[in-house]
Amino acid sequence: MELELAGKARKLDIQELEEIRYDAYENARIYKDKTKLFHDKRIAQMHFSVGQKVLLYNSVLKLFPVFTHGAIEIESEESGKQFVVNGQRLKPFYENFQAHTVEKIHLEPPQNQ
């Protein structure tokens, strides 16, 4: 009789552990889905037009037609090579952007006294 009760108690314990494991799996899946949605919302959608200059790894490239799956064909102005990249990796190139120094201050090392 005691062995039978012990066996039933063991089965209940195993079922409870399986439920806890399943709940943990479900919670992890829900968390993963929510974080993916959160990060996907923050991806900036860039809108480029054909012939526009863009930056990819600090090099100036010329833009070509966009494919249906979001990839963009670009051409290097220096070498003339054409290749396809993900549109999220491109940044717009501003031709008339001029960097200038606002104010320059020269510092001298402190004198020991």
Gaussian input, Z-matrix of N, CA and C with variables (Angstrom, degrees):
# hf/3-21g

backbone

0 1
 N
 C     1     B1
 C     2     B2     1     A1
 N     3     B3     2     A2     1     D1
 C     4     B4     3     A3     2     D2
 C     5     B5     4     A4     3     D3
 N     6     B6     5     A5     4     D4
 C     7     B7     6     A6     5     D5
 C     8     B8     7     A7     6     D6
 N     9     B9     8     A8     7     D7
 C    10    B10     9     A9     8     D8
 C    11    B11    10    A10     9     D9
 N    12    B12    11    A11    10    D10
 C    13    B13    12    A12    11    D11
 C    14    B14    13    A13    12    D12
 N    15    B15    14    A14    13    D13
 C    16    B16    15    A15    14    D14
 C    17    B17    16    A16    15    D15
 N    18    B18    17    A17    16    D16
 C    19    B19    18    A18    17    D17
 C    20    B20    19    A19    18    D18
 N    21    B21    20    A20    19    D19
 C    22    B22    21    A21    20    D20
 C    23    B23    22    A22    21    D21
 N    24    B24    23    A23    22    D22
 C    25    B25    24    A24    23    D23
 C    26    B26    25    A25    24    D24
 N    27    B27    26    A26    25    D25
 C    28    B28    27    A27    26    D26
 C    29    B29    28    A28    27    D27
 N    30    B30    29    A29    28    D28
 C    31    B31    30    A30    29    D29
 C    32    B32    31    A31    30    D30
 N    33    B33    32    A32    31    D31
 C    34    B34    33    A33    32    D32
 C    35    B35    34    A34    33    D33
 N    36    B36    35    A35    34    D34
 C    37    B37    36    A36    35    D35
 C    38    B38    37    A37    36    D36
 N    39    B39    38    A38    37    D37
 C    40    B40    39    A39    38    D38
 C    41    B41    40    A40    39    D39
 N    42    B42    41    A41    40    D40
 C    43    B43    42    A42    41    D41
 C    44    B44    43    A43    42    D42
 N    45    B45    44    A44    43    D43
 C    46    B46    45    A45    44    D44
 C    47    B47    46    A46    45    D45
 N    48    B48    47    A47    46    D46
 C    49    B49    48    A48    47    D47
 C    50    B50    49    A49    48    D48
 N    51    B51    50    A50    49    D49
 C    52    B52    51    A51    50    D50
 C    53    B53    52    A52    51    D51
 N    54    B54    53    A53    52    D52
 C    55    B55    54    A54    53    D53
 C    56    B56    55    A55    54    D54
 N    57    B57    56    A56    55    D55
 C    58    B58    57    A57    56    D56
 C    59    B59    58    A58    57    D57
 N    60    B60    59    A59    58    D58
 C    61    B61    60    A60    59    D59
 C    62    B62    61    A61    60    D60
 N    63    B63    62    A62    61    D61
 C    64    B64    63    A63    62    D62
 C    65    B65    64    A64    63    D63
 N    66    B66    65    A65    64    D64
 C    67    B67    66    A66    65    D65
 C    68    B68    67    A67    66    D66
 N    69    B69    68    A68    67    D67
 C    70    B70    69    A69    68    D68
 C    71    B71    70    A70    69    D69
 N    72    B72    71    A71    70    D70
 C    73    B73    72    A72    71    D71
 C    74    B74    73    A73    72    D72
 N    75    B75    74    A74    73    D73
 C    76    B76    75    A75    74    D74
 C    77    B77    76    A76    75    D75
 N    78    B78    77    A77    76    D76
 C    79    B79    78    A78    77    D77
 C    80    B80    79    A79    78    D78
 N    81    B81    80    A80    79    D79
 C    82    B82    81    A81    80    D80
 C    83    B83    82    A82    81    D81
 N    84    B84    83    A83    82    D82
 C    85    B85    84    A84    83    D83
 C    86    B86    85    A85    84    D84
 N    87    B87    86    A86    85    D85
 C    88    B88    87    A87    86    D86
 C    89    B89    88    A88    87    D87
 N    90    B90    89    A89    88    D88
 C    91    B91    90    A90    89    D89
 C    92    B92    91    A91    90    D90
 N    93    B93    92    A92    91    D91
 C    94    B94    93    A93    92    D92
 C    95    B95    94    A94    93    D93
 N    96    B96    95    A95    94    D94
 C    97    B97    96    A96    95    D95
 C    98    B98    97    A97    96    D96
 N    99    B99    98    A98    97    D97
 C   100   B100    99    A99    98    D98
 C   101   B101   100   A100    99    D99
 N   102   B102   101   A101   100   D100
 C   103   B103   102   A102   101   D101
 C   104   B104   103   A103   102   D102
 N   105   B105   104   A104   103   D103
 C   106   B106   105   A105   104   D104
 C   107   B107   106   A106   105   D105
 N   108   B108   107   A107   106   D106
 C   109   B109   108   A108   107   D107
 C   110   B110   109   A109   108   D108
 N   111   B111   110   A110   109   D109
 C   112   B112   111   A111   110   D110
 C   113   B113   112   A112   111   D111
 N   114   B114   113   A113   112   D112
 C   115   B115   114   A114   113   D113
 C   116   B116   115   A115   114   D114
 N   117   B117   116   A116   115   D115
 C   118   B118   117   A117   116   D116
 C   119   B119   118   A118   117   D117
 N   120   B120   119   A119   118   D118
 C   121   B121   120   A120   119   D119
 C   122   B122   121   A121   120   D120
 N   123   B123   122   A122   121   D121
 C   124   B124   123   A123   122   D122
 C   125   B125   124   A124   123   D123
 N   126   B126   125   A125   124   D124
 C   127   B127   126   A126   125   D125
 C   128   B128   127   A127   126   D126
 N   129   B129   128   A128   127   D127
 C   130   B130   129   A129   128   D128
 C   131   B131   130   A130   129   D129
 N   132   B132   131   A131   130   D130
 C   133   B133   132   A132   131   D131
 C   134   B134   133   A133   132   D132
 N   135   B135   134   A134   133   D133
 C   136   B136   135   A135   134   D134
 C   137   B137   136   A136   135   D135
 N   138   B138   137   A137   136   D136
 C   139   B139   138   A138   137   D137
 C   140   B140   139   A139   138   D138
 N   141   B141   140   A140   139   D139
 C   142   B142   141   A141   140   D140
 C   143   B143   142   A142   141   D141
 N   144   B144   143   A143   142   D142
 C   145   B145   144   A144   143   D143
 C   146   B146   145   A145   144   D144
 N   147   B147   146   A146   145   D145
 C   148   B148   147   A147   146   D146
 C   149   B149   148   A148   147   D147
 N   150   B150   149   A149   148   D148
 C   151   B151   150   A150   149   D149
 C   152   B152   151   A151   150   D150
 N   153   B153   152   A152   151   D151
 C   154   B154   153   A153   152   D152
 C   155   B155   154   A154   153   D153
 N   156   B156   155   A155   154   D154
 C   157   B157   156   A156   155   D155
 C   158   B158   157   A157   156   D156
 N   159   B159   158   A158   157   D157
 C   160   B160   159   A159   158   D158
 C   161   B161   160   A160   159   D159
 N   162   B162   161   A161   160   D160
 C   163   B163   162   A162   161   D161
 C   164   B164   163   A163   162   D162
 N   165   B165   164   A164   163   D163
 C   166   B166   165   A165   164   D164
 C   167   B167   166   A166   165   D165
 N   168   B168   167   A167   166   D166
 C   169   B169   168   A168   167   D167
 C   170   B170   169   A169   168   D168
 N   171   B171   170   A170   169   D169
 C   172   B172   171   A171   170   D170
 C   173   B173   172   A172   171   D171
 N   174   B174   173   A173   172   D172
 C   175   B175   174   A174   173   D173
 C   176   B176   175   A175   174   D174
 N   177   B177   176   A176   175   D175
 C   178   B178   177   A177   176   D176
 C   179   B179   178   A178   177   D177
 N   180   B180   179   A179   178   D178
 C   181   B181   180   A180   179   D179
 C   182   B182   181   A181   180   D180
 N   183   B183   182   A182   181   D181
 C   184   B184   183   A183   182   D182
 C   185   B185   184   A184   183   D183
 N   186   B186   185   A185   184   D184
 C   187   B187   186   A186   185   D185
 C   188   B188   187   A187   186   D186
 N   189   B189   188   A188   187   D187
 C   190   B190   189   A189   188   D188
 C   191   B191   190   A190   189   D189
 N   192   B192   191   A191   190   D190
 C   193   B193   192   A192   191   D191
 C   194   B194   193   A193   192   D192
 N   195   B195   194   A194   193   D193
 C   196   B196   195   A195   194   D194
 C   197   B197   196   A196   195   D195
 N   198   B198   197   A197   196   D196
 C   199   B199   198   A198   197   D197
 C   200   B200   199   A199   198   D198
 N   201   B201   200   A200   199   D199
 C   202   B202   201   A201   200   D200
 C   203   B203   202   A202   201   D201
 N   204   B204   203   A203   202   D202
 C   205   B205   204   A204   203   D203
 C   206   B206   205   A205   204   D204
 N   207   B207   206   A206   205   D205
 C   208   B208   207   A207   206   D206
 C   209   B209   208   A208   207   D207
 N   210   B210   209   A209   208   D208
 C   211   B211   210   A210   209   D209
 C   212   B212   211   A211   210   D210
 N   213   B213   212   A212   211   D211
 C   214   B214   213   A213   212   D212
 C   215   B215   214   A214   213   D213
 N   216   B216   215   A215   214   D214
 C   217   B217   216   A216   215   D215
 C   218   B218   217   A217   216   D216
 N   219   B219   218   A218   217   D217
 C   220   B220   219   A219   218   D218
 C   221   B221   220   A220   219   D219
 N   222   B222   221   A221   220   D220
 C   223   B223   222   A222   221   D221
 C   224   B224   223   A223   222   D222
 N   225   B225   224   A224   223   D223
 C   226   B226   225   A225   224   D224
 C   227   B227   226   A226   225   D225
 N   228   B228   227   A227   226   D226
 C   229   B229   228   A228   227   D227
 C   230   B230   229   A229   228   D228
 N   231   B231   230   A230   229   D229
 C   232   B232   231   A231   230   D230
 C   233   B233   232   A232   231   D231
 N   234   B234   233   A233   232   D232
 C   235   B235   234   A234   233   D233
 C   236   B236   235   A235   234   D234
 N   237   B237   236   A236   235   D235
 C   238   B238   237   A237   236   D236
 C   239   B239   238   A238   237   D237
 N   240   B240   239   A239   238   D238
 C   241   B241   240   A240   239   D239
 C   242   B242   241   A241   240   D240
 N   243   B243   242   A242   241   D241
 C   244   B244   243   A243   242   D242
 C   245   B245   244   A244   243   D243
 N   246   B246   245   A245   244   D244
 C   247   B247   246   A246   245   D245
 C   248   B248   247   A247   246   D246
 N   249   B249   248   A248   247   D247
 C   250   B250   249   A249   248   D248
 C   251   B251   250   A250   249   D249
 N   252   B252   251   A251   250   D250
 C   253   B253   252   A252   251   D251
 C   254   B254   253   A253   252   D252
 N   255   B255   254   A254   253   D253
 C   256   B256   255   A255   254   D254
 C   257   B257   256   A256   255   D255
 N   258   B258   257   A257   256   D256
 C   259   B259   258   A258   257   D257
 C   260   B260   259   A259   258   D258
 N   261   B261   260   A260   259   D259
 C   262   B262   261   A261   260   D260
 C   263   B263   262   A262   261   D261
 N   264   B264   263   A263   262   D262
 C   265   B265   264   A264   263   D263
 C   266   B266   265   A265   264   D264
 N   267   B267   266   A266   265   D265
 C   268   B268   267   A267   266   D266
 C   269   B269   268   A268   267   D267
 N   270   B270   269   A269   268   D268
 C   271   B271   270   A270   269   D269
 C   272   B272   271   A271   270   D270
 N   273   B273   272   A272   271   D271
 C   274   B274   273   A273   272   D272
 C   275   B275   274   A274   273   D273
 N   276   B276   275   A275   274   D274
 C   277   B277   276   A276   275   D275
 C   278   B278   277   A277   276   D276
 N   279   B279   278   A278   277   D277
 C   280   B280   279   A279   278   D278
 C   281   B281   280   A280   279   D279
 N   282   B282   281   A281   280   D280
 C   283   B283   282   A282   281   D281
 C   284   B284   283   A283   282   D282
 N   285   B285   284   A284   283   D283
 C   286   B286   285   A285   284   D284
 C   287   B287   286   A286   285   D285
 N   288   B288   287   A287   286   D286
 C   289   B289   288   A288   287   D287
 C   290   B290   289   A289   288   D288
 N   291   B291   290   A290   289   D289
 C   292   B292   291   A291   290   D290
 C   293   B293   292   A292   291   D291
 N   294   B294   293   A293   292   D292
 C   295   B295   294   A294   293   D293
 C   296   B296   295   A295   294   D294
 N   297   B297   296   A296   295   D295
 C   298   B298   297   A297   296   D296
 C   299   B299   298   A298   297   D297
 N   300   B300   299   A299   298   D298
 C   301   B301   300   A300   299   D299
 C   302   B302   301   A301   300   D300
 N   303   B303   302   A302   301   D301
 C   304   B304   303   A303   302   D302
 C   305   B305   304   A304   303   D303
 N   306   B306   305   A305   304   D304
 C   307   B307   306   A306   305   D305
 C   308   B308   307   A307   306   D306
 N   309   B309   308   A308   307   D307
 C   310   B310   309   A309   308   D308
 C   311   B311   310   A310   309   D309
 N   312   B312   311   A311   310   D310
 C   313   B313   312   A312   311   D311
 C   314   B314   313   A313   312   D312
 N   315   B315   314   A314   313   D313
 C   316   B316   315   A315   314   D314
 C   317   B317   316   A316   315   D315
 N   318   B318   317   A317   316   D316
 C   319   B319   318   A318   317   D317
 C   320   B320   319   A319   318   D318
 N   321   B321   320   A320   319   D319
 C   322   B322   321   A321   320   D320
 C   323   B323   322   A322   321   D321
 N   324   B324   323   A323   322   D322
 C   325   B325   324   A324   323   D323
 C   326   B326   325   A325   324   D324
 N   327   B327   326   A326   325   D325
 C   328   B328   327   A327   326   D326
 C   329   B329   328   A328   327   D327
 N   330   B330   329   A329   328   D328
 C   331   B331   330   A330   329   D329
 C   332   B332   331   A331   330   D330
 N   333   B333   332   A332   331   D331
 C   334   B334   333   A333   332   D332
 C   335   B335   334   A334   333   D333
 N   336   B336   335   A335   334   D334
 C   337   B337   336   A336   335   D335
 C   338   B338   337   A337   336   D336

   B1=1.4489
   B2=1.5297
   B3=1.3362
   B4=1.4599
   B5=1.5260
   B6=1.3201
   B7=1.4622
   B8=1.5266
   B9=1.3134
   B10=1.4585
   B11=1.5291
   B12=1.3288
   B13=1.4702
   B14=1.5275
   B15=1.3182
   B16=1.4649
   B17=1.5311
   B18=1.3217
   B19=1.4646
   B20=1.5193
   B21=1.3322
   B22=1.4699
   B23=1.5255
   B24=1.3385
   B25=1.4702
   B26=1.5317
   B27=1.3247
   B28=1.4695
   B29=1.5331
   B30=1.3347
   B31=1.4642
   B32=1.5242
   B33=1.3275
   B34=1.4679
   B35=1.5252
   B36=1.3401
   B37=1.4654
   B38=1.5295
   B39=1.3231
   B40=1.4665
   B41=1.5235
   B42=1.3211
   B43=1.4630
   B44=1.5270
   B45=1.3314
   B46=1.4669
   B47=1.5251
   B48=1.3328
   B49=1.4657
   B50=1.5310
   B51=1.3207
   B52=1.4625
   B53=1.5244
   B54=1.3267
   B55=1.4673
   B56=1.5242
   B57=1.3241
   B58=1.4716
   B59=1.5272
   B60=1.3325
   B61=1.4559
   B62=1.5255
   B63=1.3231
   B64=1.4615
   B65=1.5295
   B66=1.3332
   B67=1.4679
   B68=1.5241
   B69=1.3278
   B70=1.4655
   B71=1.5281
   B72=1.3166
   B73=1.4632
   B74=1.5227
   B75=1.3124
   B76=1.4656
   B77=1.5246
   B78=1.3374
   B79=1.4622
   B80=1.5227
   B81=1.3211
   B82=1.4620
   B83=1.5248
   B84=1.3189
   B85=1.4613
   B86=1.5274
   B87=1.3279
   B88=1.4664
   B89=1.5243
   B90=1.3406
   B91=1.4659
   B92=1.5262
   B93=1.3249
   B94=1.4604
   B95=1.5248
   B96=1.3246
   B97=1.4650
   B98=1.5263
   B99=1.3315
   B100=1.4655
   B101=1.5230
   B102=1.3344
   B103=1.4643
   B104=1.5230
   B105=1.3311
   B106=1.4628
   B107=1.5287
   B108=1.3187
   B109=1.4631
   B110=1.5236
   B111=1.3277
   B112=1.4625
   B113=1.5237
   B114=1.3372
   B115=1.4576
   B116=1.5253
   B117=1.3282
   B118=1.4600
   B119=1.5266
   B120=1.3317
   B121=1.4654
   B122=1.5218
   B123=1.3266
   B124=1.4511
   B125=1.5258
   B126=1.3193
   B127=1.4574
   B128=1.5234
   B129=1.3115
   B130=1.4615
   B131=1.5252
   B132=1.3049
   B133=1.4576
   B134=1.5244
   B135=1.3077
   B136=1.4567
   B137=1.5259
   B138=1.3141
   B139=1.4593
   B140=1.5255
   B141=1.3124
   B142=1.4549
   B143=1.5194
   B144=1.3290
   B145=1.4624
   B146=1.5271
   B147=1.3144
   B148=1.4613
   B149=1.5179
   B150=1.3318
   B151=1.4557
   B152=1.5138
   B153=1.3112
   B154=1.4625
   B155=1.5226
   B156=1.3369
   B157=1.4555
   B158=1.5220
   B159=1.3281
   B160=1.4598
   B161=1.5211
   B162=1.3332
   B163=1.4596
   B164=1.5202
   B165=1.3110
   B166=1.4571
   B167=1.5195
   B168=1.3263
   B169=1.4690
   B170=1.5272
   B171=1.3082
   B172=1.4623
   B173=1.5291
   B174=1.3003
   B175=1.4559
   B176=1.5278
   B177=1.3202
   B178=1.4617
   B179=1.5252
   B180=1.3195
   B181=1.4577
   B182=1.5174
   B183=1.3087
   B184=1.4541
   B185=1.5174
   B186=1.3211
   B187=1.4622
   B188=1.5241
   B189=1.3357
   B190=1.4568
   B191=1.5121
   B192=1.3244
   B193=1.4678
   B194=1.5290
   B195=1.3255
   B196=1.4619
   B197=1.5250
   B198=1.3338
   B199=1.4578
   B200=1.5174
   B201=1.3321
   B202=1.4660
   B203=1.5222
   B204=1.3120
   B205=1.4617
   B206=1.5277
   B207=1.3260
   B208=1.4557
   B209=1.5134
   B210=1.3156
   B211=1.4609
   B212=1.5257
   B213=1.3226
   B214=1.4632
   B215=1.5228
   B216=1.3140
   B217=1.4592
   B218=1.5237
   B219=1.3365
   B220=1.4624
   B221=1.5232
   B222=1.3445
   B223=1.4608
   B224=1.5225
   B225=1.3081
   B226=1.4587
   B227=1.5185
   B228=1.3309
   B229=1.4617
   B230=1.5215
   B231=1.3333
   B232=1.4617
   B233=1.5266
   B234=1.3363
   B235=1.4669
   B236=1.5271
   B237=1.3168
   B238=1.4565
   B239=1.5172
   B240=1.3326
   B241=1.4664
   B242=1.5212
   B243=1.3329
   B244=1.4602
   B245=1.5185
   B246=1.3408
   B247=1.4535
   B248=1.5141
   B249=1.3340
   B250=1.4607
   B251=1.5250
   B252=1.3491
   B253=1.4674
   B254=1.5241
   B255=1.3168
   B256=1.4582
   B257=1.5266
   B258=1.3124
   B259=1.4586
   B260=1.5145
   B261=1.3397
   B262=1.4600
   B263=1.5240
   B264=1.3160
   B265=1.4591
   B266=1.5243
   B267=1.3165
   B268=1.4611
   B269=1.5194
   B270=1.3150
   B271=1.4595
   B272=1.5258
   B273=1.3352
   B274=1.4668
   B275=1.5307
   B276=1.3102
   B277=1.4613
   B278=1.5212
   B279=1.3245
   B280=1.4633
   B281=1.5248
   B282=1.3358
   B283=1.4668
   B284=1.5229
   B285=1.3076
   B286=1.4601
   B287=1.5199
   B288=1.3075
   B289=1.4632
   B290=1.5231
   B291=1.3411
   B292=1.4552
   B293=1.5212
   B294=1.2965
   B295=1.4640
   B296=1.5223
   B297=1.3059
   B298=1.4561
   B299=1.5254
   B300=1.3211
   B301=1.4557
   B302=1.5177
   B303=1.3028
   B304=1.4545
   B305=1.5209
   B306=1.2988
   B307=1.4599
   B308=1.5155
   B309=1.3213
   B310=1.4452
   B311=1.5252
   B312=1.3179
   B313=1.4636
   B314=1.5232
   B315=1.3246
   B316=1.4620
   B317=1.5220
   B318=1.2964
   B319=1.4569
   B320=1.5176
   B321=1.3160
   B322=1.4581
   B323=1.5159
   B324=1.3197
   B325=1.4641
   B326=1.5254
   B327=1.3214
   B328=1.4664
   B329=1.5290
   B330=1.3226
   B331=1.4652
   B332=1.5216
   B333=1.3251
   B334=1.4703
   B335=1.5212
   B336=1.3088
   B337=1.4718
   B338=1.4947
   A1=111.19
   A2=116.94
   A3=120.29
   A4=111.21
   A5=117.02
   A6=120.28
   A7=110.73
   A8=116.41
   A9=120.78
   A10=110.71
   A11=117.13
   A12=121.32
   A13=110.78
   A14=116.27
   A15=119.91
   A16=110.36
   A17=117.23
   A18=121.26
   A19=111.64
   A20=117.36
   A21=121.23
   A22=111.02
   A23=115.80
   A24=119.69
   A25=110.09
   A26=116.42
   A27=120.83
   A28=110.37
   A29=116.99
   A30=120.55
   A31=111.01
   A32=117.32
   A33=120.76
   A34=110.88
   A35=116.35
   A36=119.86
   A37=111.02
   A38=116.27
   A39=120.18
   A40=110.46
   A41=117.86
   A42=121.06
   A43=111.09
   A44=117.13
   A45=120.25
   A46=110.69
   A47=116.97
   A48=120.00
   A49=111.37
   A50=117.08
   A51=120.33
   A52=111.14
   A53=117.50
   A54=120.96
   A55=110.68
   A56=116.75
   A57=120.44
   A58=109.81
   A59=116.83
   A60=120.82
   A61=110.80
   A62=117.33
   A63=121.18
   A64=110.56
   A65=117.10
   A66=120.39
   A67=110.94
   A68=116.58
   A69=120.03
   A70=110.21
   A71=117.30
   A72=121.46
   A73=110.30
   A74=117.40
   A75=121.62
   A76=110.71
   A77=116.87
   A78=120.12
   A79=110.88
   A80=117.19
   A81=120.34
   A82=110.60
   A83=117.69
   A84=121.27
   A85=110.67
   A86=116.34
   A87=120.83
   A88=110.08
   A89=117.18
   A90=121.56
   A91=110.38
   A92=116.79
   A93=120.67
   A94=110.79
   A95=117.63
   A96=121.00
   A97=111.59
   A98=116.63
   A99=120.03
   A100=111.76
   A101=117.92
   A102=119.61
   A103=111.08
   A104=117.10
   A105=119.70
   A106=110.12
   A107=117.75
   A108=120.76
   A109=111.41
   A110=116.80
   A111=121.76
   A112=110.56
   A113=117.28
   A114=120.65
   A115=111.78
   A116=117.41
   A117=119.86
   A118=111.85
   A119=117.59
   A120=120.64
   A121=111.17
   A122=117.29
   A123=121.34
   A124=114.36
   A125=116.83
   A126=119.66
   A127=107.39
   A128=115.68
   A129=120.49
   A130=109.77
   A131=116.00
   A132=121.45
   A133=108.31
   A134=116.24
   A135=121.26
   A136=108.67
   A137=115.80
   A138=120.79
   A139=107.25
   A140=115.44
   A141=121.48
   A142=109.02
   A143=115.21
   A144=119.83
   A145=108.70
   A146=115.82
   A147=121.37
   A148=109.51
   A149=116.84
   A150=122.12
   A151=113.82
   A152=118.33
   A153=122.03
   A154=109.51
   A155=116.77
   A156=120.83
   A157=109.14
   A158=115.34
   A159=121.23
   A160=109.44
   A161=115.66
   A162=121.78
   A163=109.71
   A164=115.66
   A165=122.94
   A166=105.53
   A167=117.41
   A168=122.55
   A169=111.02
   A170=117.95
   A171=124.52
   A172=113.65
   A173=118.64
   A174=121.28
   A175=108.10
   A176=115.67
   A177=120.43
   A178=108.51
   A179=116.27
   A180=122.12
   A181=109.75
   A182=116.79
   A183=121.91
   A184=108.92
   A185=116.49
   A186=122.44
   A187=111.59
   A188=114.94
   A189=122.62
   A190=109.07
   A191=119.59
   A192=121.28
   A193=114.19
   A194=114.27
   A195=122.40
   A196=108.29
   A197=116.79
   A198=121.37
   A199=109.46
   A200=116.35
   A201=120.85
   A202=112.44
   A203=118.78
   A204=121.14
   A205=112.81
   A206=119.17
   A207=122.83
   A208=114.43
   A209=118.07
   A210=120.42
   A211=108.97
   A212=115.89
   A213=121.30
   A214=108.55
   A215=116.10
   A216=120.75
   A217=107.71
   A218=116.74
   A219=121.06
   A220=109.51
   A221=115.48
   A222=121.08
   A223=108.94
   A224=115.80
   A225=121.49
   A226=108.70
   A227=117.07
   A228=120.53
   A229=111.15
   A230=117.32
   A231=120.50
   A232=111.89
   A233=116.78
   A234=120.12
   A235=112.98
   A236=118.33
   A237=121.71
   A238=113.73
   A239=117.91
   A240=121.42
   A241=110.09
   A242=115.84
   A243=121.63
   A244=108.79
   A245=116.78
   A246=120.87
   A247=109.79
   A248=115.99
   A249=123.03
   A250=108.55
   A251=116.67
   A252=121.59
   A253=109.37
   A254=115.02
   A255=122.14
   A256=107.89
   A257=117.84
   A258=121.69
   A259=114.10
   A260=118.08
   A261=120.61
   A262=111.94
   A263=118.03
   A264=121.21
   A265=112.10
   A266=117.60
   A267=121.61
   A268=111.44
   A269=115.52
   A270=122.62
   A271=107.62
   A272=118.41
   A273=119.39
   A274=111.18
   A275=116.34
   A276=122.54
   A277=108.45
   A278=116.98
   A279=122.25
   A280=108.05
   A281=116.24
   A282=120.24
   A283=112.67
   A284=118.97
   A285=121.80
   A286=113.15
   A287=117.54
   A288=121.07
   A289=109.00
   A290=116.47
   A291=120.76
   A292=109.17
   A293=114.92
   A294=120.02
   A295=108.02
   A296=116.50
   A297=120.27
   A298=109.27
   A299=115.44
   A300=121.38
   A301=108.89
   A302=117.09
   A303=121.19
   A304=110.03
   A305=116.89
   A306=120.47
   A307=107.99
   A308=115.76
   A309=120.48
   A310=108.18
   A311=117.08
   A312=121.99
   A313=107.85
   A314=116.17
   A315=120.96
   A316=108.31
   A317=115.80
   A318=121.34
   A319=109.79
   A320=114.67
   A321=119.99
   A322=108.56
   A323=116.91
   A324=118.56
   A325=110.54
   A326=118.75
   A327=120.62
   A328=110.99
   A329=115.09
   A330=120.38
   A331=108.92
   A332=115.21
   A333=119.84
   A334=110.11
   A335=117.43
   A336=121.11
   A337=111.15
   D1=-44.22
   D2=-179.88
   D3=-66.77
   D4=-36.15
   D5=178.13
   D6=-64.64
   D7=-37.86
   D8=179.08
   D9=-65.49
   D10=-43.59
   D11=177.68
   D12=-65.15
   D13=-41.04
   D14=178.89
   D15=-63.67
   D16=-39.32
   D17=178.45
   D18=-64.53
   D19=-42.33
   D20=178.11
   D21=-65.65
   D22=-41.22
   D23=178.84
   D24=-63.41
   D25=-40.34
   D26=179.08
   D27=-63.69
   D28=-42.16
   D29=178.31
   D30=-62.52
   D31=-41.49
   D32=178.63
   D33=-63.85
   D34=-41.54
   D35=178.57
   D36=-62.11
   D37=-42.77
   D38=179.67
   D39=-64.85
   D40=-40.58
   D41=178.49
   D42=-64.58
   D43=-40.09
   D44=177.79
   D45=-63.78
   D46=-42.35
   D47=178.09
   D48=-63.25
   D49=-39.30
   D50=177.75
   D51=-65.12
   D52=-38.92
   D53=177.04
   D54=-64.35
   D55=-42.79
   D56=179.07
   D57=-62.83
   D58=-43.47
   D59=179.07
   D60=-62.98
   D61=-42.16
   D62=178.94
   D63=-64.44
   D64=-42.16
   D65=178.12
   D66=-62.65
   D67=-40.73
   D68=178.33
   D69=-63.32
   D70=-40.96
   D71=177.80
   D72=-62.68
   D73=-45.35
   D74=179.66
   D75=-62.72
   D76=-43.26
   D77=179.50
   D78=-63.27
   D79=-40.41
   D80=178.36
   D81=-64.73
   D82=-40.05
   D83=179.29
   D84=-65.43
   D85=-43.34
   D86=178.97
   D87=-63.36
   D88=-43.53
   D89=178.87
   D90=-61.49
   D91=-43.56
   D92=-179.99
   D93=-62.77
   D94=-43.44
   D95=179.03
   D96=-63.15
   D97=-42.72
   D98=-179.10
   D99=-66.96
   D100=-42.02
   D101=179.17
   D102=-67.45
   D103=-35.43
   D104=177.21
   D105=-63.71
   D106=-44.91
   D107=177.27
   D108=-62.17
   D109=-41.36
   D110=179.81
   D111=-59.64
   D112=-46.93
   D113=-178.34
   D114=-72.98
   D115=-35.27
   D116=179.10
   D117=-66.12
   D118=-31.21
   D119=178.42
   D120=-67.20
   D121=-28.58
   D122=-175.40
   D123=-90.68
   D124=-0.11
   D125=175.72
   D126=-75.17
   D127=120.69
   D128=-177.93
   D129=-73.96
   D130=129.19
   D131=177.68
   D132=-86.26
   D133=117.64
   D134=178.91
   D135=-94.34
   D136=138.83
   D137=177.48
   D138=-115.53
   D139=114.35
   D140=-179.43
   D141=-113.55
   D142=155.06
   D143=176.28
   D144=-117.93
   D145=157.39
   D146=-177.64
   D147=-63.26
   D148=133.08
   D149=-179.88
   D150=91.45
   D151=-8.82
   D152=-179.82
   D153=-73.81
   D154=145.50
   D155=176.84
   D156=-86.11
   D157=138.19
   D158=-179.18
   D159=-133.59
   D160=163.01
   D161=177.24
   D162=-107.49
   D163=137.43
   D164=172.17
   D165=-141.26
   D166=112.31
   D167=-177.96
   D168=56.98
   D169=46.88
   D170=175.98
   D171=59.80
   D172=29.67
   D173=174.35
   D174=-124.55
   D175=145.46
   D176=-177.68
   D177=-86.19
   D178=127.42
   D179=-178.86
   D180=-131.09
   D181=158.17
   D182=178.17
   D183=-104.33
   D184=138.53
   D185=-173.91
   D186=-88.38
   D187=141.15
   D188=176.37
   D189=-120.58
   D190=-177.28
   D191=-174.50
   D192=-55.33
   D193=150.59
   D194=179.51
   D195=-92.02
   D196=137.31
   D197=176.88
   D198=-82.83
   D199=166.73
   D200=-176.39
   D201=-65.92
   D202=-29.48
   D203=-177.70
   D204=-88.24
   D205=9.90
   D206=174.37
   D207=96.17
   D208=-5.08
   D209=177.37
   D210=-78.04
   D211=152.71
   D212=-177.06
   D213=-127.37
   D214=136.58
   D215=176.30
   D216=-91.01
   D217=128.13
   D218=-179.48
   D219=-126.58
   D220=160.07
   D221=-179.57
   D222=-131.06
   D223=134.71
   D224=177.05
   D225=-75.48
   D226=134.71
   D227=179.11
   D228=-74.61
   D229=-28.15
   D230=-177.45
   D231=-77.57
   D232=-51.40
   D233=-174.48
   D234=-99.68
   D235=-18.81
   D236=-178.71
   D237=80.01
   D238=6.54
   D239=179.04
   D240=-70.64
   D241=142.07
   D242=176.12
   D243=-112.09
   D244=136.96
   D245=176.01
   D246=-152.04
   D247=163.67
   D248=-175.00
   D249=-106.37
   D250=131.98
   D251=179.15
   D252=-132.78
   D253=164.76
   D254=174.49
   D255=-71.99
   D256=135.06
   D257=-177.37
   D258=-64.51
   D259=-21.98
   D260=-179.28
   D261=-73.03
   D262=-17.93
   D263=-177.38
   D264=-85.22
   D265=-10.68
   D266=-176.13
   D267=-90.89
   D268=147.23
   D269=175.90
   D270=-124.79
   D271=146.32
   D272=178.30
   D273=-67.74
   D274=145.04
   D275=179.32
   D276=-102.23
   D277=124.88
   D278=179.55
   D279=-101.03
   D280=110.43
   D281=-174.87
   D282=-72.03
   D283=-38.15
   D284=-174.03
   D285=-91.33
   D286=15.52
   D287=-179.68
   D288=-77.06
   D289=125.35
   D290=-179.71
   D291=-121.45
   D292=126.39
   D293=176.44
   D294=-90.66
   D295=136.58
   D296=178.90
   D297=-143.35
   D298=155.96
   D299=179.99
   D300=-86.65
   D301=128.09
   D302=-178.93
   D303=-79.14
   D304=-52.62
   D305=-178.66
   D306=-154.51
   D307=138.66
   D308=-179.21
   D309=-115.02
   D310=128.18
   D311=179.16
   D312=-121.37
   D313=123.76
   D314=177.57
   D315=-94.53
   D316=128.41
   D317=-179.91
   D318=-106.01
   D319=140.82
   D320=177.25
   D321=-106.29
   D322=148.52
   D323=179.07
   D324=-65.53
   D325=147.79
   D326=-179.45
   D327=-67.25
   D328=145.44
   D329=179.50
   D330=-92.87
   D331=129.28
   D332=179.11
   D333=-78.69
   D334=133.31
   D335=-179.41
   D336=-116.78

